[in-house]
Amino acid sequence: MNESNYNAIAIVDSLVNITSHTEKTVLEQSLLIALNALIPTKNIRLFRVQKTGEKHEISLLAFSANGVISSSQSDKQPQLISDELSAAFESISQHGESVSIANVDNTGWQIIYPSFDANKDIFMILVQSCQQPTVREQKTVHGIFKVYANHVALIEKTQRDKLTGLFNRETLDDEITKILVNSNNDLFDINVNDARRSSGTPCNWLGVIDIDHFKLINDNYGHLYGDEVLILTSRLMTSGCMRDDDLVYRYGGEEFVVLLKAMTEKDAMNAFDRLRVIVAEHDFPQVGTVTISIGFVEVTEQQTPSDVIGEADAALYYAKHNGRNQTQSYHQLVEQGILVVAEHVESPDVELF
């Protein structure tokens, strides 16, 4: 078998391995493993790209240095890119091709490979630090990267609600499960919650959100305006979240779920209430004022995603039946004796006085 055939088989095997995964962290790592095996490289960095106005922001997803691969789970916050990379983005946007930038100390090159979404906007980039690769090597890297990015885009499409573009209910259950698994592992340390807060690590909070009197909106203005209210509400809540890793989900009908990070219950209350105010102050076309009610809870020691959502939903139920357009904390309502946790082993059912 000649070298050309061997390389072709290696590339095909790499693509098969990449596209066999759906979990994003595993996908990121499989991409970098494939590229390290095929092309000699000092380091590789994989970024997600967001466009804000005329500027690009990038979030580091994964990186490889000297063959050691890591996922950047601790901080995926967007960062404004350097002027040098901004110029590269402008060139990429104009020509749709990779860009090579020589290191200032002449020790090698930075090769920037783009991937574009359905709107022809850059949504991912791969940055390869290496000696000047051949044209063939660059085409190989870019081709594998584009297959990876297309696979990610298809996965994300199946995870999104068609009307609002938000994450759907299935992805919500998966995310809550991950948080609960990590939280339950921490239970071996009796002081873990205090340690987490003192170290500056935020906690996870889930809020169930319901549009007030949504049926009346559909009845009075028609389903077309009802759908527009759903779309605008989802956009307002997405723009109102504190951090890039806060997530908004379409839970069903006029209900949404928000997963966000906050240090304390007070911080979480302020964050959720800010979402409520953002929606209440918006002027919806034809409809005018629309309000939402919110019930939230910390995601910590519950047994299942249904338990978490059930607790937040109990707080939401109280908010809906006591004036609407308000934010209620499940834990505060329990402490005040307004909600009673039934002592059942299998389910933390709640009752209202």
C-alpha positions, 0 to 999 in steps of 0.5 A: 500500500503506497503512502497516498492510499494509506493517508486516504484510509487514515483520513476516512477512518478519522472522519468515521470516528468524528461523526460517530459521536454526538456529545460535544466534548467527545467530538471536540477531542476526537477532532484534535486527535485526528488532526494530531495523528495526520499532521505534525503540529505544535498546538491546535485551538478550537474556537466558537465564534459569535458576531456582536455588531461589527466585532467577533468574539471567540470562546475556546472550546478545546486545545492541543499542546504537544499532543496533549488534548484538553477541553476548556470547560472552566471558562467558555466566556466570549473574549474579544479577539486581537487586531491581528485576528480581526484582520484575519477574520476580515480576509476570511469573510471576503474570501472564505478561505484559510489565512496564514499569519507568520509568527513575529519571532519567525518560529512558525505560522498560525493557520486559521481555518474557518467554518461557516453557518447557514447564513454564511457567517463564521461560527467556528475557527480552528487555529493551527500553530506549526511550521509552514504546512504544504497546500495538501496538508492545509486542504486536509486539515480544512476538509476534516474541520469542515466535516466536523463543523457540519456534523456539529451544526446538524446535531445542534439543529436537532436540539433546537425548537423549530419556532424559537430556535431555543434548545428543546426539552430533550437537551434540557433533561440531559443538561440537568442530569449532568449537573445532578451527577456532578452535584451528587458526586460532591455529596461525599464532601459535607462542606462542598457547597460552602467550599464551592461558594467560598472559592467563587464557583457559582451554583446552578439554578433552574427557573420555569417561566410561563407567559401570563394569559397567553391563551387570551393573546391567541384568542384576541390576536390570533396564533400568528401574533401568539407565535411572534410573542413566543419568538420575541420573548425567547429572544428577550430572555436570551439577551437578558442572561448573565453569562454565555453558558446560561441556557434558555429552553423552550419547554412546551407551549408558552413555557420556558426553562432557564438554567443559569449560574449564580453565587447565591439565591439572592443573585439568582433571584435578581437574575431571574427577576431581570428577565421578568422586567426585560419582558414586561418593559418590552412593547410587543407589536399589536399586543402591547405589554406581555408579562411572565411569571417565574419559579426557580430552584437550585439544582443540587441534591434532587434525584431526577430532572423531573424532581428539579422541574417539579420544585421550580414548577411549584414555585411558578404555580404559586406565582401564577395564582398570587398575582402573576408577573412575579418571581418566586423561589421554591426554597423561600416558599418552603422556609416560609411554610407556604409550600410543604414538601411531602415526605415521600421517598420516591417523589418530592411532591409539594402541596400549597396551603 
